[in-house]
Amino acid sequence: MRHSPALIPTLALILGLGACEGGGQAATAAPAQADAAANATAATATGAAAAAPALTQQQIAERAFAALRKTEPDFQRLGHTHLLGDLDGDGIDDVVIGYGEGTPDATMAANWRLAVAMSRPQGAQLLPQAGLPDYCAFARKIEHGKLYVEEPDICSAARPKTVGYYVYAWDGKGLAQVGHETVEQRVVKLLKPLGAAFASGDRGVVLDALRFPLDVTYWPIYDTPLEAVAKKTGGKIDRATAQAHYQDLFPKDRANLYAAAIAATVAKPLKRDSAGGHGVVTPAPDGEKYSLNIVFDPDEDREEGNGDRIIDARVDVAQSQGDGGQNLVLLLSEGKLDIVAINTAG
């Protein structure tokens, strides 16, 4: 078909406009397609990250060990321990490593140091030593984001006794000390709720302070139903039996006596005695005396059967009058007070 010369410029104009419009749409579509592709790639990467399995505790620990080896290649040579727990509240366990230090030819540690590895996306990150304990430190637990540490009397001792209790918490940059107790302060702190439980008759708190099974040898339950039951069980008393016969273990007058003795003595400052222990004696009604005495490194720690359980101190809460009286015997171990016996005289 032939076109009129007059129509050719008009047709060319129309075709040119169409080409421009089509080119504009193509130019607009190209960035949109690129954005969609980028979003799809990002979504795929995010999905892959979300689908990646969480590290096991062993893998978290191994990453921490690898980080520590960069500065302490032989940290495991003289022994090591580790704890896992979330210290900074990010929902991921961090690692506290305890390891021995000594001379190159040493076969046992002369000191015990702590290293803390925070779990980060790029790997384990060691905290600077500046904020960590500068004393021989045994890490005991991580609980509610806090690290609990104990300081021994002699780091290299076969059975080191605790002389200080410390608490560390995350401050946004590292760990900072937020608490400290001496053995005396720990004993007083633990005795206060026990004394209140004796006063109020809170059996649960008192039973929690007993170390089961009880040996009847150390409990004055003569001519009671509990004694009869214990004879049938080889002289041992379990918690259920103690619960059922609580009044035989702690009759009201005995419970009231311990409540009064604890309340009177923990309110007084403790004084060091000639044997190296700490104690206090205070007047009681009717010419009696109440006393609290703490003995460090007690003989009970050397008794057979303790195994790895170290007895840091023996605590006696007593009432005395003349040659008579009675005392409640407790042992401090692993930061906890256990009632182990009642002694009576007169």
Secondary structure, 3 states (H helix, E strand, C coil): CCCCCCHHHHHHHHHHHHHHHHHHHHHHHHHHHHHHHHHHHHHHHHHHHHHCCCCCHHHHHHHHHHHHHCCCCCCCCCCEEEEEECCCCCCCCEEEEEEEECCCCCCCCCEEEEEEEEEECCEEEECCHHHCCCCCCEEEEEECCEEEEEEECCCCCCCCCEEEEEEEEECCCCEEEEEEEEHHHHHHHHHHHHHHHHHHCCHHHHHHCECCCEEHHHCCCCCCHHHHHHHHCCCEECHHHHHHCHHHHCCHHHHHHHHHHHHHHHCCCCEECCCCCEEEEEECHHHCEEEEEEEECCHHHHCCCCCCCCCCEEEEEEEEECCEEEEEEEEEECCEEEEEEEEEEC
